[in-house]
Amino acid sequence: KQWYQRRVDISSPLLTYHDTIQYLKNADLSMCRVDSIERIPSSGITKILRLLCGPPQLKSSFQEEKSFIFRLSKCQFDNNQPNDFQILQTIYKSLTGTSLDCDRYGSHWQEIGFQGNDPATDLRGTGMLSLVCILYLCLEHSTLAHRLHQISVNEEQGFPLAVFMINITRMVLVALRNGHLNKFCNKRYGVLPVFMDTFAALANEHYRIWTSERKTIADSGNVLQHLEDKVKSSGACAALLTPHCPKSIP
């Protein structure tokens, strides 16, 4: 048997967000190659205009942390790493309220919004970064995570929660790549905390618009576009983050 073909009548301990980040920072991510982290023109008038009118440059002391985020987005789920599955287990238990372990494969993953029996299939676009973001939401903003899960399984307003969170991860990653979060990263406390705050703020906005306007799965495209517009520029990111400091998000 593979290690993950475990009995499901046992209860393994949950991971913490802090321990997960430490595990990933200590992991060998050298195979997770990033072709281009920043979209910065190398020469010409475009570069001059960017320097004069574009977002501020990220402090050099934060470049390593930014690289870590982009490498995570390229690292795929690894069945040979028990901690990868433990992250999935913690997310599943946190959202469903169960204390028992679940199988690595099965339809139960669709209960939290993955599209099929193997969550790793949905993670190909943004890799382990998506799992870390969802874990952060479940552990650091558990009230919001539970509210999102409740509405996601509603008969009339249901939507694939994990898939939406993966899309939000991609939006924040694009904003980071384009420098729209640099000002907050420089002024506050680093790249990863700002990235996660932005993710949580978008998730909160998703919940707000989905519930207040009684959206359904038919509205998914418009809702995703609305969320993407919230991080399409430095000014848009500032408007999103300013009223949503971490403590104001449930």
N, C-alpha and C positions, 0 to 999 in steps of 0.2 A: 504493500500500500504506500501511496505517497503520503507525506506528512500531513497534507491538508485534507485527506480522506479520514478525518477524525470522527469520533462519535459526536452526535449532536445533543446528547443528554448531559453534557458537561458545560460548565461556565468558566471560561478563561477570563482573566482580568482585562479591563479596558485600558487602552493607551491614553495618555494625556497629550495635549497638543505640544507642550514643551518637549516631552520625551520623543515625540515623533520628529520634531525639527532637529533635535540633537542626533537621532539615529540617521536621518537623511544627510545631515552635514558631515557625519563621520563616515558615510558610505562612499564607495568609490564611484564617482559620477563621471569618470574620465571617458567612458564610452558614450556618454550623452553629449554629443557634439552639437554646438550651436554655431551655425554659419554666420549669422549677423544679429547682434543684439540691438544696435541702434541704427536707425535709418537716417544717417547724417551725410549729406553730400560732401564729396572730397574737395571740390574746388568750384570756382566760378561765383557768379552773382547770387546764385541760390544759397550757397554757404554763407555769404555775407548777410543776406537778408535773414537767414535763420538765426545767426548770431545776434543781429540787431533786434529782430522782432519775434523770434521764436522763444520757446521755453528755456529757462536757465539750464546750464549744464549741471549734471549730477556731480556732487562732490566726489573726488577721487576715492575717498575712504569708503564710499558706498558701492563702488563698482563691483567688488567681489560678491557682495550680497545680491546685487542685480544679476550677476552671472549665475549665481546659485539658483535663482528663480527660473531663469531661462533653461538651465540644464535640467531642472526638475520637469519642465514642460516637455522635454525630449526623452525623459526616462520612462520606459514602459513598465507596466505591472509585471513583476517577476515571481513566478510560482516557486522559484527556488529560495525566495526570501520570506521566511515566516512572518516578519514584521509587516510586509506588504499586505498580506491577508489579514493580519491583525488590525490594520487600519480599516479595512473593509468591514471587519467584524464590529469594530467599535462604532462605525457609522450606522450600521444596520441595527445594532442594539439600542443606540441612542435614539434613533428615530422611531423604532417600533415598540420600544419599552420591554422587549424580551431580555431575559438574562442568560438564555441558553445559546450556545454556539450554533452556527448554521453551516450548511454545506458550502463548499467553494463554488459549486455550480448548481443552478436550479431556478425555478420560476419565482422563488421568494425574492430575488433581487429586483423583480419588477414591482414589488410592493413599495420600494423607495425610489422608483423612477428610472431604473436602467431599462434598456430596450429588450434585453433578452436574458438568457440564463448565465451569461458570462459577462460581468461588469467590465472586464479588461477590454472587451471589444469597443465599448463606448469611450474608453480613455485614450484612444490612439491619437487624437488631435492635440490634447494638452497634457498627456501623460500623467505622472504621479502628482503634478501640481494641482490638478482638479481634485484628486482625493484629499490632498492636504487642505484645500480650501473648504471642501464639504466638511471635513473633520473639524476645522476651525469653527465653522458655523454651528455644528452640533454641540461642541464643547464650550465655546466662549459666548455664543448667543443662542443658548438652548431653547429659550422661549420662542424666538423667531423661527428656529429650525422646526420645532414641533408645530407651530402654526402653519408653516409652509407645507409640512407633511400632511396635516389634517385636511387642508384645502386641496392638496394634490390628489387625495384619494376620494374626494367628494364626487358623488355620482354625476352631478351636473357640471361642476367646474374643475374636474380633475385634469391633471397634466403630469407629464413625466418629470418628476422633481430633479433627479440626478442629471438628466439630460439638460434641463434648464440651467442648473448650477455649472455644468461643464461649459455651456455657452457663455455664461457670465464670466467664468474664469478666462475664457478666450478674449472677451471684451477688455478686461482689466489688463491682460497681457499686452494687447495692442496699445492701450493707453500708456503703459509703462515703456514700451518700445519707442513710442513717438515722443516721449519726454513730457507727457502731460501731467505726470505725478512728481516730476523732479522738484518743483517748488516745495511741495509738502514733505518729500523725503529729506530735503536739505534743512528745512526749518524744524522738523519734528524729531524723529527718532529712528530713521533708517528706512530701508526699502521694504523689507518684508512686512513690518507692522502696517505701513501705509497701504501696501498691496492688499492685505487682509481686511483693513478697514474699508477700502474701496469696494472689495468684494461683498462685504456685509452690508454696506450702504446700498448697493445695487440689488442685493437679495431683499432688503427691506423695502425698496421701491417696487420691486416685483410684487411682493405681498400686498403692498398698499394699493397698487393699481388693479391687481387681480381681484381683490375683495371689494374695494369701493366701487369699481365699475362693473362688477360681476362678469368678469371675462371668462371665456371658455377656451377649449383647445383650438377652436376656429380662429381665435384672436391671437394665437401664438406669434405669428409673424409680426404683427403690429406691435405687440408688447416687447418682443426682442429688439425691434428697431427703436422703440422708445427708450429702452435701457441702453442701447448702444449710443444713442444721442447724448446720454447723460455723461459719457466719458470721451466724447469726440474731440475735445479741446481742453486746454489748461483751464480756461474759464468755466467750462461745463463741469470739470472735475472739482473745481473750487466750490461751485454752487451745490454740488452733490455732497461734498465732505464737510463743508462748514457747519450745516445744521445737524450733522450726524457724527458727532464725536462718539468714540466707542461706547461710552456709558449711556448714550441716548438710544442705542439700538437694543431691543429686548433680547 
